Structure formats: C-alpha cells, structure tokens
C-alpha cells in the first residue's frame, strides 16, 4: 500500500499527551499534566448553547464566524487589549489550535524557518513539521528566569527565517514578557522583516502585571494574534478561538478557512458571544482561584526545598526535578506515574531546554494538587 508522506511520518508527537494517555488508563491517578481548567463556564452561557440546539441552529455559518461573535470579539479586543480592528480582521477558529495552525500556514512555506520558544507549547513545533517548515528553537534559560536573550534570538535568524512565535503568558512556563521585551521582539521582527505570531491564550491570568497584546504595539501590520475561549472561560471542549489578521486579508482568509474547517459550529459560537458580552465575574472568580492555588502550591514546594520558577501568568508551575530525574525527565515522569500515581508533564515535551523540569497544572482540585506535590521527591 502507499506510504504516508515522509514529513508526517517524522512529525514529533506530544509528550504531554503520551503521559496523559497512560494516566487515563490508571484509575485513581492524580492528573496534573494537562491544562484543563477546574472551573465551569456559567449556566447562562451553557443555556445559550443548549438553546441553539433546541432552536435547530446547527447549519453552516459564515466562514469568519457569526456576526454576533465577531462583533463581540471586536468590542473585547478594544476594551481589554487596546487592539482596534475591523470585524473582517477577526476569524473564528476551532480553538486556538486551529488559529495557530492557520497563522503558521499563512506565514510559512515549505523549507521556511520559524523561531519557536524553547521551552514552548508543543504544537508550535508540531505545526511547523506538518507544514514542512523548520522550527528553530530560541532558548529560554533558567539563569535568565526563562526570559529571552535578544542577541541569542537574532543570531538564529537566517535568510530562510519567516516568523517568530511569542507566547505570553507562557505555556508551559507560567512566565510573562514585560513591555520592554515585547517592544524589543517587535523591533527584531522589523529589522528582519518577520511575521510575529502572538499566542495570548492565557491573557486574563496574569499575576502582578497587566497583559500587553503585541498587536497593540504593532505599527506595520506584521502581528498575527491568537486568542481562545478555552482557558479564560473554561470552554476547552467548545473549541472556540480566533485569529486576528492585518487589514485587507478577507479574500485570502475566506479561501483558507473554507479549505480547513469551513466554519465553527453555531451553538459554540453563540455561547462564546454570550460569554464575551456577559458578566465577567466567573472569569474573575477563576483568576482568584488559580492565583490562590498557585500560592498554596508554592508554599508546599518552599516547605520541602523544591525549586520552581515563580509564576507571573497562566496556571502552571514549572518545577525543577533535576535532583531526581537523572538527566532523562521524560523517563522519570513515566516512573513517577507508575510508582507515585501522579501524572506531570515532562519539561522536554516542550523542548530540549526543559530537561530536568516538569510542568504542573494547578487548575484542578486543590487537595489533589497538594497531594500530588507532596509525592514529588525533595532534594537530599
């Protein structure tokens, strides 16, 4: 029989999903490996989605999304992000995952290079391989508190470099980039005429500073911004995100969206519009819950002398287990799952710079979180 395309056969898998699949086969496992919000979207939003099904609103929608949702996104971007766009710059997608893939599809051709954070979200690299582009990791090092070194990034730029991905707040690190860093990254992109793909999925969860959207600083239309309902509004399964493009892309986006998914389902879009325009107290409550869980988790780690990166955003803790992992944190995570019954994400699932570290999601039940952390081995 014919063989699958070589670039797909060689595409890396997700180290996080590998651990999760094993954990799901073990009843009683404490699962801290996946970024699933512990909160639940409010009943008013759920009722809107249910009403769409009852009303039979399950037909095709416009490629870019229903007008009510696109208008709500335009208002949200102006209100929360200081990003002022026309509705035709907003394209509703099947979660941020599709928005990221579409942004990379628009920016990259076969053989192009894209600069990706290391450690960074797994699909940055997976998408590049699927598009027959080359992901080039830019290191985020512990000695710099996992902040980018602009001179190191600039040294990675070649004539084939077409884009750089920026993710703040960061998954997996729980770190954020300040205004000076964002402006410096944009200046680098201008010097080398690069696209900037800005992943802002965790925008509403920042600890100690206000989130700044790269597109609010963009002077020449090179930023493609990715957002999602999944984490902010605890709607992971509804699969609603959006991509914000420069102006004038409507003809291109119609073709691209039609070729990938045609459109997002109407009930989820109606629910997303209601969530964006409605009472935001559920989001504020979730932020308080995640911040308090982070504080409790950090106190538990401090009490046992386990090192971690103090988080400034998202709902993850990036924890140093190098004293126990023996130079192969992926293998150690499998042993830890088998022996301690706790699933954590190996740092190397997010890039080579993650060796010796694990990512823990604090958005689940707090008692389970603290019990899982109690089972981590402390330094001798």
SERO-4910 file (N, C-alpha, C, O; in steps of 0.05 Angstrom, whole numbers):
BEGIN
 pado doro    nc1    nc2    nc3   cac1   cac2   cac3    cc1    cc2    cc3    oc1    oc2    oc3
  Unk    A     17    -24      0      0      0      0     18     25      0     41     23      8
  Unk    A      7     48     -8     24     72     -9     33     80     19     19     74     39
  Unk    A     55     94     21     66    103     47     55    131     53     50    147     35
  Unk    A     53    136     79     45    163     88     67    183     81     90    175     79
  Unk    A     60    208     77     80    228     70    103    228     91     98    227    115
  Unk    A    127    230     81    151    228     99    151    250    120    159    244    143
  Unk    A    142    274    113    143    295    133    123    291    156    126    301    178
  Unk    A    101    276    150     82    270    170     92    246    187     88    246    212
  Unk    A    104    227    174    114    204    189    135    212    209    138    200    230
  Unk    A    151    233    202    172    242    220    164    264    239    180    275    254
  Unk    A    138    270    240    128    292    257    129    283    286    120    261    293
  Unk    A    139    299    304    141    291    333    113    290    345     95    305    337
  Unk    A    110    273    364     85    272    379     85    290    403    105    304    408
  Unk    A     64    289    419     62    305    443     70    289    467     57    269    474
  Unk    A     91    297    481    100    284    505     79    287    528     78    270    546
  Unk    A     64    308    527     43    312    547     20    292    543     11    279    561
  Unk    A     12    290    518    -10    271    512     -1    242    518    -18    226    526
  Unk    A     24    236    513     34    209    519     30    202    549     21    181    556
  Unk    A     38    221    566     34    216    595      4    215    602     -4    198    618
  Unk    A    -11    233    590    -40    234    596    -53    208    588    -70    197    604
  Unk    A    -47    197    565    -60    172    556    -54    150    576    -71    133    582
  Unk    A    -29    148    586    -22    128    605    -37    132    631    -47    113    644
  Unk    A    -39    158    639    -53    164    665    -82    157    664    -93    147    684
  Unk    A    -95    161    641   -124    156    639   -130    126    641   -153    118    647
  Unk    A   -110    109    637   -114     80    640   -110     71    668   -113     47    674
  Unk    A   -103     89    686    -97     82    714   -117     96    732   -114    119    739
  Unk    A   -139     82    741   -158     94    759   -144    104    784   -127     91    795
  Unk    A   -153    128    793   -142    139    818   -117    156    814   -107    167    834
  Unk    A   -108    158    789    -84    175    784    -91    204    789   -112    214    781
  Unk    A    -72    219    802    -75    248    804    -63    260    778    -39    257    773
  Unk    A    -80    273    762    -71    283    736    -66    313    738    -84    329    741
  Unk    A    -40    320    737    -31    348    738    -17    355    712     -3    376    711
  Unk    A    -20    338    692     -4    341    668    -17    358    646     -3    367    628
  Unk    A    -43    362    648    -57    375    625    -71    400    635    -80    402    657
  Unk    A    -72    421    617    -82    447    624   -113    448    621   -123    463    605
  Unk    A   -126    434    638   -156    434    638   -165    451    661   -160    444    685
  Unk    A   -180    473    656   -190    489    678   -208    473    697   -224    457    688
  Unk    A   -205    478    723   -222    465    742   -249    479    745   -268    467    756
  Unk    A   -251    503    735   -276    518    737   -295    509    714   -287    495    696
  Unk    A   -320    517    717   -340    510    697   -353    536    687   -360    553    703
  Unk    A   -356    538    660   -369    562    649   -397    564    661   -410    544    666
  Unk    A   -407    589    665   -432    594    679   -456    582    665   -456    577    641
  Unk    A   -478    578    680   -502    566    669   -515    582    647   -527    571    629
  Unk    A   -513    609    648   -525    626    628   -513    621    601   -526    620    580
  Unk    A   -486    617    600   -472    611    575   -480    583    565   -484    579    541
  Unk    A   -480    564    583   -488    537    575   -517    536    564   -522    521    545
  Unk    A   -534    552    576   -562    553    567   -564    564    538   -581    556    522
  Unk    A   -546    583    531   -546    594    504   -539    572    484   -551    570    463
  Unk    A   -518    556    490   -511    534    472   -533    514    470   -539    504    448
  Unk    A   -545    507    493   -567    487    492   -591    498    476   -604    484    461
  Unk    A   -596    524    479   -618    537    464   -613    536    434   -632    533    419
  Unk    A   -588    539    426   -582    537    397   -589    509    386   -600    507    365
  Unk    A   -583    489    401   -591    462    393   -621    459    392   -632    447    373
  Unk    A   -634    469    413   -664    466    413   -676    481    390   -697    472    379
  Unk    A   -664    504    383   -675    521    362   -668    510    334   -678    521    314
  Unk    A   -652    490    333   -643    479    307   -622    496    293   -619    495    269
  Unk    A   -608    513    309   -587    530    297   -561    514    294   -542    518    309
  Unk    A   -562    495    276   -539    477    272   -532    476    242   -522    455    232
  Unk    A   -536    498    228   -529    500    200   -502    512    196   -489    521    216
  Unk    A   -492    512    171   -467    527    166   -469    556    175   -491    568    173
  Unk    A   -447    567    183   -445    595    189   -426    608    169   -412    593    155
  Unk    A   -424    634    168   -403    647    152   -375    637    159   -370    630    182
  Unk    A   -357    636    140   -330    626    145   -317    640    169   -304    626    185
  Unk    A   -320    665    171   -307    680    192   -320    679    219   -308    687    239
  Unk    A   -344    668    220   -359    667    246   -385    682    244   -388    699    227
  Unk    A   -403    677    263   -428    691    263   -423    720    271   -405    726    286
  Unk    A   -439    739    259   -435    767    265   -435    774    295   -420    791    304
  Unk    A   -453    761    310   -454    767    339   -428    762    353   -420    777    371
  Unk    A   -415    740    346   -389    733    359   -367    751    349   -351    761    365
  Unk    A   -365    756    323   -344    773    312   -346    801    323   -326    813    330
  Unk    A   -371    811    325   -374    838    337   -366    838    366   -354    857    376
  Unk    A   -373    817    381   -366    815    409   -335    814    413   -324    826    431
  Unk    A   -322    800    394   -292    799    396   -280    826    390   -261    834    403
  Unk    A   -291    840    370   -281    867    364   -283    885    389   -265    900    395
  Unk    A   -306    884    402   -310    900    427   -291    891    449   -279    908    462
  Unk    A   -288    865    452   -270    855    473   -241    864    468   -227    872    486
  Unk    A   -232    862    443   -204    870    436   -199    899    442   -178    906    453
  Unk    A   -218    916    436   -216    945    442   -216    950    472   -200    966    482
  Unk    A   -234    936    486   -237    941    515   -214    930    531   -204    943    549
  Unk    A   -206    906    525   -186    892    542   -158    892    532   -139    890    548
  Unk    A   -154    896    506   -127    892    494   -116    917    481    -94    917    471
  Unk    A   -132    938    480   -124    963    465   -117    956    436    -99    968    425
  Unk    A   -132    937    425   -128    929    397   -154    937    383   -176    927    389
  Unk    A   -151    954    363   -174    965    349   -174    956    320   -158    965    304
  Unk    A   -193    938    314   -193    925    288   -221    926    276   -241    930    290
  Unk    A   -222    921    250   -247    918    236   -256    889    239   -240    871    243
  Unk    A   -282    884    237   -293    857    240   -281    838    220   -279    814    226
  Unk    A   -273    847    196   -261    829    176   -232    821    183   -220    805    168
  Unk    A   -221    831    204   -195    822    214   -198    800    234   -177    789    243
  Unk    A   -222    793    242   -227    773    263   -238    748    250   -259    749    236
  Unk    A   -225    725    254   -233    699    242   -236    678    264   -216    671    277
  Unk    A   -261    669    268   -267    650    289   -256    622    280   -260    614    258
  Unk    A   -243    609    299   -230    584    293   -238    562    312   -250    567    333
  Unk    A   -231    537    306   -235    515    323   -214    515    345   -194    500    343
  Unk    A   -218    532    365   -199    535    386   -174    550    376   -171    556    353
  Unk    A   -156    556    396   -131    569    388   -113    550    372    -96    559    357
  Unk    A   -118    524    374   -102    504    359   -104    509    329    -84    510    315
  Unk    A   -129    513    320   -132    518    291   -121    546    284   -110    550    263
  Unk    A   -126    566    302   -116    593    297    -85    593    294    -75    606    276
  Unk    A    -71    578    311    -42    576    309    -34    562    282    -16    572    268
  Unk    A    -48    541    276    -41    526    251    -46    544    227    -30    545    208
  Unk    A    -68    559    227    -75    576    205    -55    599    203    -46    606    181
  Unk    A    -47    611    225    -27    633    225     -1    623    213     11    637    197
  Unk    A      8    599    221     33    588    211     30    581    181     49    583    166
  Unk    A      7    571    173      2    565    145      4    590    128     14    589    105
  Unk    A     -6    612    138     -5    637    123     23    649    122     30    662    102
  Unk    A     39    643    142     66    656    144     88    639    132    108    650    123
  Unk    A     85    612    131    107    594    125    102    578     99     79    569     94
  Unk    A    122    575     84    122    557     61    142    534     66    158    536     85
  Unk    A    142    514     49    160    491     53    189    501     53    197    516     36
  Unk    A    204    492     73    232    500     75    237    525     91    260    531     98
  Unk    A    216    540     97    220    564    114    226    557    142    221    534    151
  Unk    A    237    576    157    244    572    185    226    590    202    219    612    194
  Unk    A    218    579    226    203    595    245    216    592    272    223    570    281
  Unk    A    220    615    285    233    615    312    211    609    333    191    622    334
  Unk    A    216    588    349    197    579    369    209    580    396    233    573    399
  Unk    A    194    587    417    206    587    444    212    559    454    197    540    448
  Unk    A    234    557    468    242    531    480    252    536    508    273    547    513
  Unk    A    235    527    528    211    511    526    187    528    515    185    552    519
  Unk    A    170    513    500    147    526    488    125    505    483    130    481    484
  Unk    A    101    515    477     78    498    472     84    478    450     95    485    430
  Unk    A     75    453    454     83    431    437     75    435    408     90    428    390
  Unk    A     51    446    403     42    447    375     57    468    358     54    468    334
  Unk    A     72    487    371     88    505    355    106    488    336    108    493    312
  Unk    A    120    469    348    139    452    334    124    432    316    132    427    293
  Unk    A    102    420    327     87    401    311     76    413    286     77    401    264
  Unk    A     64    437    288     53    451    265     75    456    243     70    451    220
  Unk    A     98    465    252    120    471    233    126    446    217    129    447    193
  Unk    A    129    423    230    135    398    216    113    391    197    118    383    174
  Unk    A     88    394    205     65    387    188     65    405    163     56    396    142
  Unk    A     75    429    165     75    448    143    101    446    127    105    462    108
  Unk    A    118    427    133    144    423    120    162    448    123    179    453    106
  Unk    A    158    462    145    176    484    153    195    473    175    191    451    185
  Unk    A    215    489    182    234    481    202    231    498    227    235    522    226
  Unk    A    224    485    250    224    500    275    252    504    286    267    485    288
  Unk    A    259    529    292    285    535    303    281    545    332    270    567    336
  Unk    A    289    529    352    283    537    380    300    561    388    324    562    383
  Unk    A    287    581    401    303    601    415    302    596    445    280    594    456
  Unk    A    325    593    458    325    583    485    316    603    506    323    627    504
  Unk    A    300    594    524    293    609    548    306    594    572    298    572    579
  Unk    A    326    607    584    344    592    602    337    599    631    329    622    638
  Unk    A    341    579    649    335    584    678    353    606    690    343    621    707
  Unk    A    377    609    680    394    630    692    385    658    685    394    678    697
  Unk    A    367    660    665    355    686    658    325    687    666    309    703    656
  Unk    A    318    669    685    290    667    694    272    661    670    249    670    669
  Unk    A    283    647    650    268    638    626    258    662    609    237    660    596
  Unk    A    272    684    610    266    707    593    284    706    568    306    695    569
  Unk    A    274    716    546    290    714    521    315    732    521    314    754    532
  Unk    A    336    722    509    360    738    505    359    747    475    363    731    457
  Unk    A    355    773    471    350    783    444    374    777    425    371    771    402
  Unk    A    399    779    436    422    774    420    423    745    411    432    739    388
  Unk    A    415    726    428    414    698    420    393    693    398    398    678    380
  Unk    A    370    706    401    349    702    381    359    714    354    355    701    333
  Unk    A    371    737    355    379    750    330    400    733    315    401    732    291
  Unk    A    417    719    331    438    702    319    426    678    304    439    666    287
  Unk    A    401    671    310    388    648    298    374    655    271    367    637    256
  Unk    A    371    681    266    358    689    241    375    684    217    399    690    217
  Unk    A    363    671    197    377    665    171    360    676    148    338    686    153
  Unk    A    370    675    124    353    684    101    327    668     98    308    677     85
  Unk    A    325    644    111    301    628    108    281    634    131    258    624    130
  Unk    A    289    650    151    271    655    173    248    673    164    252    694    152
  Unk    A    223    664    171    200    679    162    183    689    185    167    708    181
  Unk    A    185    677    208    167    684    230    179    678    257    198    662    259
  Unk    A    169    691    277    176    684    305    150    682    321    131    698    318
  Unk    A    149    662    338    126    657    355    132    668    383    153    662    394
  Unk    A    114    684    393    116    696    420     92    686    436     69    689    427
  Unk    A     97    676    460     76    665    477     78    677    505     96    670    520
  Unk    A     61    696    511     60    708    538     31    714    545     17    727    529
  Unk    A     22    705    569     34    687    588     41    660    575     28    650    557
  Unk    A     63    648    585     74    624    573     61    598    583     58    594    607
  Unk    A     55    581    564     51    553    569     75    539    556     77    539    532
  Unk    A     93    528    572     89    516    599     99    531    623     96    522    645
  Unk    A    113    554    619    129    565    640    114    580    661    123    583    684
  Unk    A     91    591    654     77    609    673     91    635    676     87    649    695
  Unk    A    108    642    656    122    668    656    109    688    638     92    680    622
  Unk    A    116    713    640    106    734    622    129    751    612    150    752    625
  Unk    A    125    765    590    145    784    580    136    812    586    112    818    582
  Unk    A    154    829    595    146    856    601    146    873    575    153    864    553
  Unk    A    137    898    578    134    916    555    160    920    540    160    919    515
  Unk    A    182    924    554    208    928    541    216    904    524    226    907    501
  Unk    A    211    880    534    217    856    519    200    853    494    210    847    473
  Unk    A    174    858    497    156    857    474    164    877    452    164    870    429
  Unk    A    171    901    461    179    921    441    205    913    427    209    918    403
  Unk    A    223    901    443    248    892    431    244    869    411    257    869    390
  Unk    A    226    851    417    220    829    399    207    840    373    213    830    351
  Unk    A    189    859    376    177    872    352    199    886    335    198    884    311
  Unk    A    217    900    348    238    914    334    256    894    319    264    899    296
  Unk    A    262    871    331    277    850    318    262    840    293    274    836    272
  Unk    A    236    836    296    220    827    273    220    847    251    221    840    227
  Unk    A    220    873    257    221    893    236    248    893    222    249    896    198
  Unk    A    269    890    238    296    890    226    299    868    205    312    872    185
  Unk    A    286    846    210    290    822    193    265    816    176    263    795    163
  Unk    A    245    834    177    220    831    162    207    804    168    202    789    149
  Unk    A    202    798    193    190    773    201    160    777    209    153    799    219
  Unk    A    144    757    205    118    756    217    121    750    247    140    737    255
  Unk    A    103    760    263    102    754    291     75    741    297     54    752    293
  Unk    A     76    716    307     52    701    315     51    702    345     67    691    359
  Unk    A     30    716    355     28    721    384      6    704    396    -17    708    391
  Unk    A     15    685    413     -4    667    427    -11    679    454      6    681    472
  Unk    A    -36    688    457    -45    702    481    -68    687    494    -86    700    506
  Unk    A    -67    661    494    -89    645    504    -94    649    534   -116    648    543
  Unk    A    -73    655    549    -75    659    578    -76    688    586    -69    695    609
  Unk    A    -85    705    569    -84    734    573    -97    744    598    -88    763    610
  Unk    A   -119    731    607   -134    741    630   -122    732    657   -131    739    678
  Unk    A   -101    715    656    -89    705    680    -61    714    682    -42    700    674
  Unk    A    -57    738    693    -30    749    698    -29    757    727    -49    766    739
  Unk    A     -6    753    739     -2    757    768     18    779    773     43    774    772
  Unk    A      8    803    778     27    825    785     31    845    764     43    866    769
  Unk    A     21    840    740     24    860    718      2    856    698    -10    834    696
  Unk    A     -4    877    683    -25    876    663    -15    864    637      8    869    628
  Unk    A    -31    847    625    -24    835    599    -23    857    578    -40    874    576
  Unk    A     -2    855    561      1    873    538     -1    856    512     15    838    509
  Unk    A    -19    863    495    -21    850    469     -2    861    449      0    885    446
  Unk    A     13    843    436     33    853    416     20    869    394     32    888    384
  Unk    A     -4    862    387    -17    876    365    -23    905    372    -26    922    355
  Unk    A    -25    911    398    -29    939    407     -4    956    402     -5    980    403
  Unk    A     19    943    398     45    957    394     53    956    365     73    968    357
  Unk    A     38    942    348     46    937    320     41    961    303     18    970    301
  Unk    A     61    971    290     59    995    274     57    989    244     49   1006    228
  Unk    A     63    964    236     64    959    207     51    933    198     57    923    177
  Unk    A     33    922    215     16    900    206     31    874    202     25    859    183
  Unk    A     49    867    221     63    842    219     55    822    240     65    799    241
  Unk    A     37    830    258     29    812    281      3    797    274    -16    809    266
  Unk    A      4    771    278    -20    754    276    -25    744    305     -9    731    317
  Unk    A    -49    751    316    -55    746    344    -74    723    347    -94    721    332
  Unk    A    -69    706    367    -84    682    372    -97    683    400    -82    688    419
  Unk    A   -123    679    401   -137    680    427   -156    656    429   -160    641    409
  Unk    A   -166    651    453   -183    628    457   -203    632    480   -198    648    498
  Unk    A   -226    618    478   -245    617    500   -238    595    520   -249    594    542
  Unk    A   -219    577    512   -215    552    526   -207    556    555   -220    545    573
  Unk    A   -186    572    560   -176    575    587   -190    597    602   -199    593    625
  Unk    A   -193    620    589   -205    643    602   -234    637    612   -241    642    635
  Unk    A   -250    625    595   -278    620    601   -283    590    606   -307    582    607
  Unk    A   -262    574    610   -265    546    617   -283    532    597   -301    517    604
  Unk    A   -278    536    571   -294    525    549   -276    508    531   -278    509    507
  Unk    A   -259    491    543   -239    476    527   -253    459    506   -244    457    483
  Unk    A   -275    446    514   -288    427    495   -306    441    475   -313    428    455
  Unk    A   -313    466    479   -329    480    460   -314    487    435   -325    491    413
  Unk    A   -287    489    437   -269    493    414   -275    519    399   -283    519    376
  Unk    A   -272    542    413   -275    568    400   -250    585    406   -244    590    430
  Unk    A   -237    594    385   -216    613    387   -218    633    365   -238    633    350
  Unk    A   -198    650    361   -199    668    338   -171    677    332   -153    679    348
  Unk    A   -168    684    306   -143    695    295   -149    723    286   -168    729    273
  Unk    A   -131    742    294   -133    770    286   -111    775    266    -88    771    271
  Unk    A   -119    784    242   -101    788    220    -97    818    214   -112    834    225
  Unk    A    -77    825    198    -76    852    188   -100    858    170   -114    839    162
  Unk    A   -106    884    165   -129    890    148   -125    882    119   -102    879    109
  Unk    A   -147    877    105   -147    871     77   -143    843     69   -138    836     45
  Unk    A   -145    824     88   -140    796     82   -165    780     77   -163    756     74
  Unk    A   -188    793     76   -213    777     74   -213    757     51   -220    734     56
  Unk    A   -205    764     26   -206    744      4   -189    720     10   -197    697      5
  Unk    A   -165    725     21   -147    702     28   -159    685     50   -159    661     49
  Unk    A   -169    698     71   -179    684     94   -204    667     87   -207    645     98
  Unk    A   -220    677     69   -244    661     61   -235    635     49   -247    614     54
  Unk    A   -214    636     32   -205    611     19   -192    593     39   -196    568     39
  Unk    A   -175    604     57   -161    587     76   -180    574     95   -178    550    101
  Unk    A   -198    590    107   -217    578    126   -235    557    113   -240    536    125
  Unk    A   -244    562     89   -261    542     76   -246    516     71   -258    495     73
  Unk    A   -220    518     66   -205    494     59   -198    477     84   -192    454     82
  Unk    A   -200    489    108   -192    475    132   -216    465    147   -219    441    152
  Unk    A   -235    483    155   -258    474    171   -284    485    161   -305    478    172
  Unk    A   -284    502    142   -308    516    132   -317    536    153   -317    560    148
  Unk    A   -326    526    177   -335    544    198   -336    529    224   -334    504    225
  Unk    A   -339    544    246   -342    533    273   -372    529    278   -388    544    267
  Unk    A   -379    509    294   -407    503    299   -422    526    312   -411    540    329
  Unk    A   -447    530    304   -462    553    313   -468    553    343   -465    574    355
  Unk    A   -475    530    356   -481    532    384   -457    541    401   -460    557    419
  Unk    A   -433    532    394   -409    541    409   -404    571    404   -396    585    422
  Unk    A   -408    580    379   -404    608    373   -424    626    389   -417    647    400
  Unk    A   -449    617    390   -469    633    405   -462    634    435   -464    655    447
  Unk    A   -452    612    445   -444    611    473   -420    629    478   -419    644    498
  Unk    A   -401    629    460   -377    646    462   -385    676    462   -374    691    478
  Unk    A   -403    683    444   -412    711    443   -425    719    470   -421    741    480
  Unk    A   -441    701    481   -454    707    506   -433    710    529   -436    727    546
  Unk    A   -413    693    528   -392    695    549   -376    721    547   -370    733    567
  Unk    A   -370    729    523   -354    753    519   -369    778    527   -358    797    538
  Unk    A   -395    779    520   -411    803    525   -424    802    553   -434    823    563
  Unk    A   -423    779    566   -437    777    592   -421    784    616   -399    796    614
  Unk    A   -432    777    639   -419    782    665   -392    767    666   -390    744    660
  Unk    A   -371    782    673   -344    770    674   -336    760    702   -313    754    707
  Unk    A   -356    759    720   -348    751    747   -338    722    748   -322    716    766
  Unk    A   -348    705    731   -337    677    730   -308    677    724   -292    662    736
  Unk    A   -299    694    705   -271    695    698   -255    706    721   -233    696    727
  Unk    A   -265    727    734   -251    739    757   -249    719    780   -229    718    793
  Unk    A   -271    703    784   -270    683    805   -250    662    799   -235    653    816
  Unk    A   -248    654    773   -229    633    765   -200    644    770   -183    629    780
  Unk    A   -196    669    763   -169    680    767   -161    680    796   -138    673    803
  Unk    A   -179    686    814   -174    686    843   -168    657    852   -149    652    867
  Unk    A   -184    638    842   -179    610    849   -152    600    840   -138    587    855
  Unk    A   -144    607    815   -119    597    805    -96    611    819    -76    598    826
  Unk    A    -99    636    825    -77    650    840    -74    639    868    -51    635    877
  Unk    A    -96    633    881    -94    621    908    -83    593    907    -67    585    925
  Unk    A    -89    578    886    -78    551    884    -48    553    878    -33    536    889
  Unk    A    -39    572    862    -11    576    858      3    583    884     25    572    890
  Unk    A     -9    600    900      4    608    926      6    584    944     27    580    957
  Unk    A    -15    568    945    -14    544    962      7    524    953     21    512    969
  Unk    A      8    521    926     28    502    915     57    512    920     74    496    927
  Unk    A     61    538    917     88    549    921     96    545    950    119    539    956
  Unk    A     77    550    969     83    546    997     91    517   1003    109    512   1018
  Unk    A     77    498    990     83    470    994    111    463    984    126    448    996
  Unk    A    118    474    960    144    469    949    166    482    965    187    470    970
  Unk    A    161    507    974    181    521    991    187    505   1016    209    503   1025
  Unk    A    165    494   1028    169    479   1053    186    454   1049    196    443   1069
  Unk    A    188    444   1025    204    420   1020    230    426   1005    245    407    998
  Unk    A    236    451   1000    261    458    987    262    451    958    284    447    948
  Unk    A    239    450    945    239    443    916    238    469    900    221    486    905
  Unk    A    256    472    881    259    497    866    238    498    844    230    477    832
  Unk    A    228    522    838    209    526    816    212    554    805    225    571    818
  Unk    A    201    559    782    200    586    771    176    601    782    153    592    777
  Unk    A    180    623    797    157    638    807    139    647    784    149    662    766
  Unk    A    114    639    783     97    645    760     87    674    760     82    686    781
  Unk    A     85    686    736     74    712    733     49    712    715     38    733    709
  Unk    A     42    688    706     18    686    689     10    657    685     25    639    693
  Unk    A    -13    652    673    -24    626    668    -30    611    694    -31    623    715
  Unk    A    -34    585    692    -40    569    716    -22    544    718    -31    522    723
  Unk    A      3    549    712     23    527    713     46    534    732     52    557    737
  Unk    A     58    512    743     83    515    758    104    499    743    100    476    735
  Unk    A    127    511    739    150    499    725    170    492    747    182    509    759
  Unk    A    172    466    751    186    455    775    211    440    768    211    424    749
  Unk    A    232    446    783    258    433    778    259    406    793    258    405    818
  Unk    A    261    384    778    264    358    790    291    345    781    294    321    782
  Unk    A    310    362    773    335    351    763    350    335    784    366    318    777
  Unk    A    344    341    810    357    325    831    348    296    831    361    279    844
  Unk    A    326    290    818    315    263    818    314    250    790    313    226    788
  Unk    A    313    267    769    307    256    742    330    243    727    326    230    707
  Unk    A    355    247    737    378    233    725    384    240    697    395    223    682
  Unk    A    377    264    688    383    272    660    364    262    639    368    267    615
  Unk    A    342    249    647    321    240    628    294    244    641    282    225    652
  Unk    A    284    269    640    260    275    655    236    261    643    216    256    658
  Unk    A    236    255    617    213    241    605    210    213    617    188    205    624
  Unk    A    232    199    619    232    172    631    224    174    660    209    157    670
  Unk    A    235    194    674    228    197    702    198    202    706    187    191    725
  Unk    A    186    218    689    157    223    692    141    197    689    121    193    703
  Unk    A    149    179    671    136    154    669    139    137    694    120    125    703
  Unk    A    163    137    706    167    122    731    151    134    753    140    120    770
  Unk    A    150    161    754    136    175    775    106    168    773     92    165    794
  Unk    A     95    167    749     68    159    745     63    131    755     44    126    769
  Unk    A     80    112    747     77     84    755     80     80    785     65     65    797
  Unk    A     99     94    797    106     89    826     90    107    845     83     98    867
  Unk    A     85    132    837     72    150    856     43    156    848     28    168    864
  Unk    A     35    148    824      7    152    816      1    181    810    -22    190    814
  Unk    A     21    196    801     17    224    794     27    229    766     49    221    759
  Unk    A     11    243    750     19    250    723     26    279    721     10    297    726
  Unk    A     52    284    714     62    311    709     74    311    681     81    290    671
  Unk    A     75    335    670     85    337    642    115    341    642    125    359    655
  Unk    A    130    324    627    159    327    626    167    352    612    155    359    591
  Unk    A    187    366    622    196    391    610    205    388    582    202    406    565
  Unk    A    217    365    575    227    361    548    204    357    528    210    358    504
  Unk    A    179    354    537    157    354    518    154    382    505    141    385    484
  Unk    A    166    402    518    164    430    508    190    440    496    192    464    490
  Unk    A    210    422    493    235    430    482    259    420    498    256    413    522
  Unk    A    282    419    485    306    409    499    313    424    524    325    413    542
  Unk    A    307    450    524    314    467    547    297    459    572    303    469    594
  Unk    A    277    442    569    261    433    591    272    410    606    259    400    625
  Unk    A    296    400    598    307    377    613    311    384    642    321    405    650
  Unk    A    302    365    659    304    368    688    281    383    701    281    386    725
  Unk    A    261    391    685    238    406    696    212    391    688    211    375    670
  Unk    A    191    397    704    165    387    697    145    410    699    149    430    714
  Unk    A    123    408    683    101    427    685     78    414    701     70    392    695
  Unk    A     68    430    720     45    421    736     23    442    732     27    466    735
  Unk    A     -1    432    726    -25    449    724    -38    451    751    -43    431    764
  Unk    A    -43    476    760    -55    480    786    -85    485    785    -98    492    805
  Unk    A    -97    482    761   -125    489    757   -144    468    766   -169    472    766
  Unk    A   -134    445    775   -151    423    783   -158    426    813   -153    447    825
  Unk    A   -169    405    825   -177    405    853   -152    411    870   -131    399    867
  Unk    A   -155    430    889   -132    438    905   -121    416    923    -97    413    926
  Unk    A   -139    401    934   -129    379    952   -113    358    935    -92    349    945
  Unk    A   -123    352    911   -107    333    894    -81    346    886    -60    332    885
  Unk    A    -81    371    880    -57    385    872    -36    383    895    -13    376    889
  Unk    A    -44    389    919    -25    389    941    -15    361    948      8    357    955
  Unk    A    -33    341    944    -25    314    949     -5    305    927     15    292    933
  Unk    A    -10    313    902      9    306    881     36    318    886     56    305    881
  Unk    A     37    343    894     62    357    900     76    344    924    101    343    925
  Unk    A     61    334    944     73    321    967     88    296    959    108    289    972
  Unk    A     80    284    937     93    259    928    118    264    911    133    246    906
  Unk    A    123    290    903    148    296    889    172    291    908    170    297    931
  Unk    A    193    280    897    217    276    914    231    303    919    235    319    901
  Unk    A    238    308    944    252    332    952    282    328    948    292    305    950
  Unk    A    297    349    945    327    347    944    337    336    970    326    340    991
  Unk    A    359    321    967    371    309    992    383    331   1009    394    325   1031
***
